[in-house]
Amino acid sequence: MKKFIVAILTVCTLCTTVFASSLPNSVREYKENNNTYMVKTYEVADGTENSFERELVTKFKDGFKIYELDNISKSGGTALISREETQIKVVETDSDKIEDVIPLFPSEIEYLEDDEYYGTLVLDTSSIVTTKVSDGSYYKKYNITDRVEYRNYSKNDMDKIPKTRVKNGITMYLVSVDWKVQNTEMVGNSQVPVSYIAIANYKGTGTQKIEGEKKYTSSATYTGIIEKTEVNPYEYEVTYIKTADYTVLVIVSGVMCTIGVILIIVGLIQNISRKNKKKKTNINNTRRFY
């Protein structure tokens, strides 16, 4: 009976010692090997995990069930993420010789494509490819002209003038004709032209090849590992095991308390009744005496 009373007092005076102020994101309960477990999941900001662990609940009461800390698992947090990066650089060169091209590429370059990742990329000399983009020559146009005299024309007839003329392999075209008197005769008192000279003007366009320096482009591949630091919250999965369950005991103790109260009340009523009967008896005895 004494042990039973102690158990009841334990249930009545049990307090939960709670040290963590964080509320769980989720709570689940499961049974395994005749044990009952409760799992609470927390999200903890990076940098606060130490204080969270110090203030973590180690024992608590859920209704009339007692749970104690069994296991803590931790995941997430700050992570270093890395990946392989490849970049191609292109430069203009005046030579296609590998010994002239290699010095144009630095042996290493810093990765600067974005602000999150950082790292060094290394030149792969075997990847260098040089392509000729120009042989250095170009063509220039120029104009050519010529003046030719055609004699002994009886009249200034354009139909008899050649419309084209070739000079240095270039075809020129007639653009104008100037006429001059070649011979005259006296007819009456006047000099009359009897023959003419045609001065023909020709013009054409030629093309000249100008030699220059050859031009090349060279490309090279850089490869390396780039990294970034990603700050994520920690996820804690805290597992508690049920160590005691006073649900039935509380029900029984409640019933017993109720019965005890009833018995006390009944006892009080009976005690009052006995006192009243005794008082009446004393009054009757006093009357008989007189």
Sequence and secondary structure as in RCSB ss.txt:
>XXXX:A:sequence
MKKFIVAILTVCTLCTTVFASSLPNSVREYKENNNTYMVKTYEVADGTENSFERELVTKFKDGFKIYELDNISKS
GGTALISREETQIKVVETDSDKIEDVIPLFPSEIEYLEDDEYYGTLVLDTSSIVTTKVSDGSYYKKYNITDRVEY
RNYSKNDMDKIPKTRVKNGITMYLVSVDWKVQNTEMVGNSQVPVSYIAIANYKGTGTQKIEGEKKYTSSATYTGI
IEKTEVNPYEYEVTYIKTADYTVLVIVSGVMCTIGVILIIVGLIQNISRKNKKKKTNINNTRRFY
>XXXX:A:secstr
 HHHHHHHHHHHH   B       SEEEEEEETTEEEEEEEEEE TT HHHHHHT   EEEETTEEEEEEEEEEE
ESSEEEEEEEEEEEEEEES   HHHHGGGS SEEE  S SS EEEEEEEEEEEEEEEEE S EEEEEEEEEEEEE
EEESS  GGGS SEEEETTEEEEEEEEEEEEEEEEEETTEEEEEEEEEEEEEEEEEEEEE    EEEEEEEEEEE
EEEEE   EEEEEEEEEEEE HHHHHHHHHHHHHHHHHHHHHHHHHHHHHHHHHHHHHHHHHHH 
